[in-house]
Amino acid sequence: MKTTTKQKVNKQTRQRYMWAYLFILPQVVVFFGLSLYPIIMSYVYSFYDWSGIGPLSNFVGFNNYLKVFTEEKFWNAFKNTFIYTAGFTTISITFALILALILNDPRLKGRSFYRTVYFLPVVTTTAIVGIIMKNIFGNQGLVNQVLQGIGLIDQAVPWLINPVTAMLVLIIVGSWKEIGIIMIYWLTGLQMIPKELYEAAKIDGAGYWQTLRYVTLPLLAPIGATILLLTTVSSMRVFDLVKTLTNGGPYYSTETLELYIYRFAFAAEGPSQVGYASTVGVVLGVTVFIISLLLGWVVLKVNKNKNKNNLNMGVK
């Protein structure tokens, strides 16, 4: 009787496992087919001079890598990527923190409404945002009309024609687009701070700015390091906004590595060079991986210091 019951339980367990594996099978297939396989093959393609059509026959070894590191336009795109990343990260993290501090104040009425308003650009298609902003910042666009209307400028500013202002517009629009999700991260960190600490600081006579400096910001450091990691990595892979807003112009001054890869992979100039584009993709991937490791080390160090400080406070 016991043996029969045990066999029945084992059969039911096997059936549950079978159904579990069956349900996750489509996701596993999609992952291997659309994520893992392309990543592996991009490394393979990087050693070939291949147009994307036909068999892999023209093996060139490391010639594509030598070409990448000696190509002036690659380094231009590399520089532009880091300029965009630095500007985007600085502006979006700073202003998202300010918004989170304001919207976390319980005295503010309609906080949920304002949070929703600031989050709306996040769920808007980036390509659509780029097309709309291209018209807004055009010579006859809304920005120039408003500035001329209030008398700040006499003639239209060519925002997207000047290399400096084009990159500035790109950074500002990108920051505005993603500031809502970063604000949510900061709000999560703020709401995790125990209210007792604020009450103790108030009893000790600390004002708003003292509480912000000595209580809020130190306790936000761990989540701030994580936000820095996520924001930096995501901003280095910007493509759709650049493609629709500036298309890398003027004169390649806003071309990022993702757009540079697209230009060679899909024959924006001459025949397709999928092998060379894959090489640039590998270089970009390795660069992002190294930066992720460095920022990951910062996150671990900040969390370690936080735990150490908490332990010291507990001992005292």
N, C-alpha and C positions, 0 to 999 in steps of 0.2 A: 504494500500500500504506500509506504514511504517512498519507495523507488519510483512508483508511478507518478506520485505527486511531484517529486523532484524532476522527473523527466518532463512533466507538463510545464513546470516553471521554467526550465531551461529552454523549452520550445517557444514559450511566450517571450522570453528574453531575446532569443535569436530573431523572432519575428519583429520585435520592436527595433532591434539594431538594423534589420534588413530595411524596414520602412524608413528609418532615420537616414541611412545611407542613400536610399532611393530618392528622398526629398532633397538632399544636398548635392546629388549628382549633377543636376543642371548647372548649379552655381560653380561647381568644380570644373565642369567642362568649359563654361564661359571664361573662368579665370585662366585656365591653361591656354585656351584658344585665343583670347583677346588681350591677355596681360602677360603671362609668363612666356609664351612662345614668341611674341613680337620682341620682347626684351632680349631673349637669347639670340634670336636671329639678327637683331640689330648689331650685336657684337660680331656675328659671322659676316654680315654684309659689309662691315667696316673694313674688311680685308680684301674687298673686291671692287673693281671698277664696273659697277652694274647700274643699268638704267631703270631697273624695276621690272623689266620684261625679259622673259627668256631664262635660260639656265645660268647658273653661276659658273662662269668659265674663265674670266679674266682676273686671276688672282694677282694682287699687287702688293701683298704683305703690309708693311707699315707705311707705304707711300702716301696713303690718305692722311695718316696722322702727321706726317712731315708736311704735307700740303696745308693742313689745318693750322699748324703752329707757325707757318711762314706766310699765311694769308692775312693781309692787312685788314680786310673787311671782317674777318672773323674776330680779330682783336677789337675792332670797333664795336661789333655786336656784343662782345664780352664786356667791354667797358660800359656800354649803354645799359646792359642788364644789371650791372652792379650800381650804376647811378640810379636807375629806377628803383632797385631794391632798397638802397639806402634812403632815398627820399620817401618812398612808400611806407617803409617800416617806421621811420621817424614820425611822419605826419599821422599815420593811421593809429599807431599805438598811443601817441600822446593825446590826440583829440578824442579817441575812444575812451581813454581813462578819464578825461575831463567830463565827457558826457555821462559815463558810468557814475562818477561821484555826484553829479547833479541829479541824475535820475534815481539814485539810490536813497536820496533824502526823503524820509517819510513825510515831511512837511509839504512836498511838492504834490499838487493835485493833478490828476490825469497822467500819472507816471506810465501806466500801461499803454495809453494812447501814444505818448511820445516815443516809447520804446518801439512800438509797432511802426511808427513813421520812419524812424531812423533805420529800422531793419528792412524796410521795403526794398531799397536798392539791392540788397544782397540776393533776393529771390528774383530780381529782374535779369533777363538774359543779357550777358555781357556784350555780345555783339550788337544788340539793339541799343544798349547804352552808348556804345562807341559811335554808332551812326547818328543818334540824336545829338550827342555832344559835338560831333563834327559840324553839324549845322548850327548849333548854339554858339560855338567859338569861331565860326566862319566870319569873313569880312563884313557880311551883312547880317550876321547872327545876333542873337539876343544880347550877348555880353557887350558887344560894341555899341549896340543901340542904347542900352541902359547907361553905359559910361559916357556916351556922347550926350544923352538926354540930361544927365545931372552935371555936365560940364567938366568932367575929369579929363577927357581927351577931346582933341579937336577933330581928329580923323581916325578912321578905323585902324585898329591894331591887327597886324597879320599874325595872329596867335599860332596858327599851324604851319606858317611858312618860315618863320624865324626858328632856327635850330634850338635856341635856348628856351624860348617860350613854348615851343612844341613839346619839349620834354617836361617842362613845368606843368603844362596842361595835362599831359598824360599821367603824371604823378598825382596831381590833384584829383582828377576824375577817378583814377584807380583807388585812391584812398577813400573818396566819397562812396564809391561802390561797395567797398568791403568794411567800412568802419562799423557797420551795424553788428556784424558777427563778432568782431573784436570787442565791441562794447559789451556784448553778452558774456564773453569770457571774463571781462573785468567785473561785471555785475555778479557773476558766480563767485569770484574770489571775495568780493566785498561782503556778500551775504554769508560767507563762511566764517567771517571774523566774529568771535563771540561779543555780544552786546555788553557783557559785563566789563570788558576792557574799556569800552567807551565811558561807561558809568564810573569806573574807577578813575579814569583820566579826568573826568568832569569834577569828581570829588576833590582831586588833587589840584584843581584850579587851572587845568590846561585848557587853552582856547582852541578854536577850530584848527588853526594852522599848526599849532603844536601837536594836537592830536593826529592831524594828517601826517606830519613829519615823523613822529616818534611811535605811532601806533599803526595807522593805516598802511602807509607805504612799506615799512619793514615786513608787515605780515602779507603784503601783496607780492613780495619779491619772488617767492617760488612760482606762483602762477604767472607772474610777469615774465620770468625766464622761459616758461613754456610757451607763452604767447609770442615771445620774440622768436623762438624756434619755428613755430608754425607759420608765422607771418613771413619770415625771411625765406623759408623754403618755398612757400606758395608763390611769393612775388617773383622769384627767380624763374618761374615757369609761365610768365605772362605771355599770352599770344593773341587771343581773340580781341582784346581791347586795343592792342597796338595795330592789329590788322585792319580793324574797321575805323579807328580814329585817325591814325597818321599813316598807316601802311609803311612804317619805317622811315618816312620822310620827315623833313626835307633833306635830301642828299644823305640818306642812311643815318641821320643824326638820332633817330629814335628806334632804329632797328635793334631788336633784342635777339638772343640766341635762338629762341623758339621760331621767330619769324625768319631768321637766317636759315634754319633747317628746312622750313617750309619752302623757301625760295628755291632751294636746290632739289628737294625731294619731288616737288610738283612742277618743275620746269617753268618757274616764273621768268627765268633768263636762260634761254638755250635749252638743250636736251636735259632730261631728268638725270640727276646724279644721286641715285638712292644710296650708293655705297659711300660717297663723300658725306651726304646728309646723315647717314647712320654713324659715321665717325664723329661728327660734331655732336650728335645726340649722346654718344658714349662719353665724350669729354664733358658735356653738360651734366650728365648723370653722375659721373665721378666727382665733379666739382660740388654738386648739391650734396652728395654723400659725405664728402669731407667737411663741408660747412655744417651739415647735420650732426656729425660726430663732435665737432668743436662746441656747437651750441648745446648738444646733449650733455657734454661734460659740464658746461656752465649750469644747466638745470640740476644735474646731480649734486654739484658743489653747493649751489644755493639751498637745495633741500637738506643737504647734510648739515650746513650751518644752521638752518632753521631747527632741525631736530636737536642739535647740540645746544642751541640757546634755550629750547624748551626744556631740555634735561637740566640745564643749569638753573633755570627758574624753578623747576620742581624741587631741586635739592635745597635751594634757598628757602 
